[in-house]
Amino acid sequence: MIFMAEVAKLKKDYKESGGNILLIINSNQMVIEWLTKHISLMDKKIGVYAKTL
């Protein structure tokens, strides 16, 4: 849910600014943070589960 809210804010900011370097940097940082969290939390849980099979 938080990720979708952040995407909605980026979309709003893009519509308002027409796109700029700051928006691109913020978008990249958001995706990197999301991927890092996803890998460190969800993928590790999947690995633990897969070991039990």
C-alpha positions as CSV (number, residue, x, y, z in Angstrom):
1,M,0.0,0.0,0.0
2,I,2.8,2.5,0.9
3,F,4.5,1.7,-2.4
4,M,1.4,2.5,-4.4
5,A,1.0,5.8,-2.5
6,E,4.5,6.7,-3.4
7,V,3.9,5.9,-7.0
8,A,0.8,8.0,-7.0
9,K,2.8,10.9,-5.5
10,L,5.5,10.5,-8.2
11,K,2.8,10.5,-10.9
12,K,1.2,13.7,-9.4
13,D,4.7,15.4,-9.2
14,Y,5.4,14.4,-12.8
15,K,2.1,15.9,-14.0
16,E,2.8,19.1,-12.1
17,S,6.4,19.5,-13.1
18,G,6.5,17.9,-16.5
19,G,9.5,15.8,-15.3
20,N,12.8,17.0,-14.1
21,I,16.1,15.6,-12.8
22,L,14.9,15.7,-9.1
23,L,11.9,13.7,-10.0
24,I,14.0,11.1,-11.8
25,I,16.4,10.9,-8.9
26,N,13.5,10.4,-6.4
27,S,11.9,7.8,-8.6
28,N,15.2,5.8,-8.9
29,Q,15.8,6.0,-5.1
30,M,12.2,4.8,-4.4
31,V,12.6,1.8,-6.7
32,I,16.1,0.9,-5.2
33,E,14.7,1.1,-1.7
34,W,11.7,-1.0,-2.5
35,L,13.9,-3.7,-4.2
36,T,16.3,-3.7,-1.4
37,K,13.5,-4.2,1.2
38,H,11.8,-6.8,-1.0
39,I,14.9,-8.8,-1.4
40,S,16.0,-8.6,2.2
41,L,12.6,-9.5,3.6
42,M,10.4,-11.5,1.1
43,D,13.0,-13.4,-0.9
44,K,14.8,-14.6,2.3
45,K,11.4,-15.9,3.6
46,I,10.9,-17.7,0.3
47,G,14.3,-19.2,0.6
48,V,13.6,-20.4,4.2
49,Y,10.3,-21.9,3.0
50,A,12.0,-23.6,-0.1
51,K,14.5,-25.3,2.2
52,T,11.7,-27.0,4.0
53,L,10.3,-28.7,0.8
